[in-house]
Amino acid sequence: MKSAIRFIIGLLMPIILIGSGGAMFGWGLENDWDYIAWAGIGLIGAGIIWGLVVWLLVDLRTW
């Protein structure tokens, strides 16, 4: 169970954040809603940062 939670938090969450951020960014641009587009960019950035932090934790063997 512990490894499944690590897998979900470590791998799937950055993918979900980046994917949903891309969808929100495209939706915001399509409808001329700047705040939705910026929120999408924020989600993409959060997903990238989350992925890098988890990657560094795995590399240091602390994850």
N, C-alpha and C positions, 0 to 999 in steps of 0.2 A: 504494500500500500504506500509506503514511504517513497519508493522509487517511482511509482506512478504519479504521485504528487510532484515530485521533483521534475519528472518529464513534462508534465502539464505546465508548471510554472516556468521551467527553464527553456523549453523549446516552443511550445504552442503559444504562449502568451505574446512573445515578440512577433510571431507570425500573424496572430490575430490583430494586434495593434497596428502593424504595418499595413495589413490588408484592409482593415476598416478605415484607417487613415487615408489610404488611397481612394477608397470609395467615397468617403466624405469630401475629399479634396475635389474629385471629379464632379460630384453632385453640386458642390458649392460653386464651382466654375460654370457649370451648365446653367444654373439658375440665377447667376449673378448675386450670390450670397457670399460676400467676402468673409464674414465671420465663420461660416461653415468650412470654407476653404482653408482658413487659417487654423481652425480646430483640427482639420485633417492633417495639415502639416505638423501640428503639434503631436498628434498621435503617431505619425511616422517617426518623428524624432524620438518620442518616448520609446517606441518599439526598438529603434536602433540602439539607444542608450541601454535599455534593459538587456538586449541581446549581448552587447559588449560587456556589461557588468557580469552577466552569468558566464560568458565565455572566459573572462578573467578569473572568476571564482573557480571554475572547473580547471583552468590551467594551473592555479595555485593549489589545487586539491583541497579546497575548503568547502566545496558545494556538496 
